[in-house]
């Protein structure tokens, strides 16, 4: 993955951050591991008590509330709404 990362949060196993079109884990030496595909840059990252990550992404003006369980290969959509109402 090339480019910039944002919204990094500490999680089990290292930092988790938002990149263009993905949620990534920052590994030793700055290497990146893609955790899940997203629509655009995910935001409002929150780590849960089990090591998963909840976040929002924007699909054409609609926010999706998503969750990536620790060890899962893809995120689950928990809900949707307008950006003004769900953030």
N, C-alpha and C positions, 0 to 999 in steps of 0.2 A: 504494500500500500504506500502510495506517495501522497504528499500533501501535509496539511496541518491537522492537529487534533485539538479538541476543546472539551470542556466540561469533565475533566478527569476526576474520578472518585476512587478512594482506596477500597479495595475489595479483597476477598480471600485469593491468594495467589498473585497479587500485584494490583496495579492500577487498571481501571477500566475507563475508556475514553470514547468520545464521539468523533468519528471521521466522516468524510463525505460518503454517504451510502452505507455506513456500517458502524457497528459497535465493536470496539477492539480491546484486547488486553495488551498492556505494555509489559513485555517480558524483560528479563535481564539483558543488559547491553543495549536497550532501546528497541529490540526486535518487537514486531507487532504480530498478534495473532487475531484473525478475524473471528469474532464470536457470533455475529448475526448480521444479516443484511437488513437495511432500513431504507425508508423513503427519505432521501435527503440526509441532512445532518440531524441525528437524534439530539434531544435536549431534555433538561430537567431530570438528569440521571439520579437515581436513588438506589442505594444498596439495601437489600432486605436482610433480615436476621439469619437467613439460610445461605447467604452468599450470592443470591440472584440479583438481578438489576431490573428495576422498573424505569421506564423512560417514555417520552413522547416523541412522535415524529409527525411530520406534516405531509399530508397527501392532498395536494390541490386545495389548500385552505381548510381541510378537515384534520383535526388532531386525532391521532390514534394513541391510546394509552396501551403500552405494551409491557410485557414482562419476559425476561430471559431467565429461566431457572438455571441454577448452577449446574454446569455439565451438559445442558441442553444444546442442541445444534441450531435451534431456531427460536425466535421469540413468538409468544402468543399474544394476540390482540385481546385486551380486556374490555375495551370500550372505545367509542368515538364521540366526537363533538366538535363544535366550532372552537377555534383557538382561543377566543375570548372567554368561553365558558368552561373549558376543561383545564386550562393552565392554572 
